[in-house]
Amino acid sequence: MSTLDDRRWDIVTRREPADFLYAVTTMGIYCKPGCPSPAPRQGNVRFFADATAAESAGFRACKRCDPKGERLAIAQAVVRDACAFIDAEPSIPSLDRLAARSGYSKFHFLRLFRDLTGVTPRSYAEGVRARRLQAALTSGARVADAVAEAGFGSESRVYEDTGRLLGMTPGALRRGGAGETIRTALADCPFGRLLVGATDTGVCFLGFAEPDDALLGDLRARFPRATIKPDDAALTETVKIVIGFMHEPKAALDLPLDLRGTAFQVRVWEMLRSIPPGETRTYGELARMIGNPAAIRAVARSCATNPVSLAVPCHRVVGADGNLTGYRWGVPRKAALLAAEKAAAT
């Protein structure tokens, strides 16, 4: 019968994340189970619950895996500062300028930024500029004014790459649903209140677990100029399907959808729909699935802005360590959904 230390040793040999630390007596250091250093001999290993216990026993932190997170904290602070600087700049700052501000060499800064955000500084800055453009157009600004405010040199540059930037033409985004009717239906569900919104194309909003006013406010913020038609009896069957899925999620929630976002967001949302009930993927795995393994942070943002929860199952994406991380409708509900899907799958 295996002991706790045997199980911990097995985790160390497989370099899996875990909530304990191990120390190597011949080296005098302690590490995280996922440390990339060569595996020690089992007889030279001791296990500790945390860094305090390991250091009390006379061991020092490994410089490769950084078990105390000190180097990671410094790197995160540098990258946060760079992101804030990019956010505040009217134009895209050069890599040389960002690196000089950070105090690191250009290549070291680039590696730090890419490792922590999943994108290069330029890609991040382009995302900032696209969001500025999106916000300006959604608020009703003229296309020319929105383009200038977002920091683009000309309208032609926006129209040349409109799919990647916005997922639709600037004019369509500016209209904010003007001329469209969105039918809505509210109902009780296992997580409180449920709101379904649909255009003639399909479901464009699915939210739950908040008061009616909050759910409707979220829908109106996404389609500020659309006509909202409440209590639409035509959505009765759609609501029943959604609630049935919440009670017994044996199969994917298959509904006609009207997905609106950037081309990248739509790619992520479509890939999310391919994850079977009862299974999960990490943000890194999802980035690889769409063919862009460096875009982990952008994938996470796309999950966070998913407008049709459950039908686009962003609750099936977890952190690299298996933790549930965040969820628009609350982590406890994410846990409940995953537990119900795993139970149904077995």
Summary of the structure (lengths in Angstrom):
residues: 346
radius of gyration: 24.0
end to end distance: 27.4
largest distance: 72.9
contacts: 1026
relative contact order: 0.07
helix: 49%
strand: 13%
